[in-house]
Amino acid sequence: MRYVAAYLLAVLGGNAAPTNADIEKILSSVGIEADATRVSKVVSELKDKSIEELIASGREKLSSMPSGGGAAAAGAPAAAGAAAAAAPAAEKKEEKKEESESEDDDMGFGLFE
């Protein structure tokens, strides 16, 4: 993903056809060591393609995908499920309190963790 992002930054900066060196320069400017094979793959895959068209086609593909979850079938079972879920949540809160107390003993610095 970082290679595609660097490519897009180069295009956004006015370079219509970024090279491997351009991508590597962008990545190194933020302290990322670039993998030459991945940079070459991204540059070769995006060569001679319009970024605007690629983004538009990607949006179309994403808009056709379902993004919602299932709705509750009935109110009564949902209410019972919520009550059952509340009990474990209370137990988890108690466990977290116990853990935080033990962390205070060593001030959060575990020597052997």
N, C-alpha and C positions, 0 to 999 in steps of 0.2 A: 504494500500500500504506500509505503514511503517513497518508492520509486515513481509511482504514478503521480503522487502529490508533487514531487520535485519536477516532474515533467510538466504538470499543469502550472506550477509556479513559473517555469521558464516561459511557457506560452503566454501566461498572464503578463509577464514582464516584457512582452513584445517579440520574443523569439518564436517565429512561426514553425521552425523545424529544429528543435533542440537536439544536440548531439550527445554522445556518451559523456564527453568531457564536461558539457554544460550541466548534466544531471549530477555527475560526481562532484562538481564544484559546489552546487547547491547543497548537496548532502554533507559535504565536508565542512561547509560553513556553519553547520549546526552540530558538528561533532559526530557525524555518522560515517562509519567506514563503509563505502559502497562495494557491493559485490558486482564485479564486472559482468558476469553472465546474466544477472538479473537486469542490470542497466541495459545491456545489449538487447535483451528480450523485450523490454518495455519500449525502447526506441524503435526496434524493428516492427513491433506490432502496431505502433501508433504512427509510423511513418506514412506520409501522404494521406492522412485522415484528418478530417475537420473535427476539432475538439467539440465544437458546438453541436455538430450532428451526433457525435458519440454520446454526449450528455443527453440530448433530446431522445435518442433511441433508448438509453438507459432509463430515463424517466417513464417512457411508455411501457417498458417491461415491468418496472416496479409498480406502476399504477394498475396493472392487470393482476397482480398478486394479491390474494386475500390477506388482510392485515388485522382483522378483528378476532376476538376470542369468542368462545361459545357463551351464550346467555344462560342464566339459571332457568331450569325447566319449571320449577314450582317454588312458591314463596316459603312454604313450610319446611321442605328439606333444606333450603338455603339457610333459613334461620337456625335450624338444628346444626348444620355444618359450621355456621359461624360460632355457635356456642362451644362446639367441640374444638374448634381451632383456637378459641380464647384460652382454654385450659393449658395446652402445651406452651402457648406464648408466655403465660405467667410463669411457668416453670423455667423457661429459657431466661427470663429476666432475672430470676433468682440465681441461676447459675452464673450469669454474667457478673452479678454483684459479688459473688464469692471469688471469682477469678480476679476481679479488680482489687479486692482486699489483699489477695496473696501477692499481687504485683507490687503493692505498696511496700511490702517487706524489703524487696531488693530495689526499690525506686524505679522499677521498669527496666532494669538492666539485668538480663539473665546471662550469667557468665557462660553457662553450658547449653544455651538454647540454640 
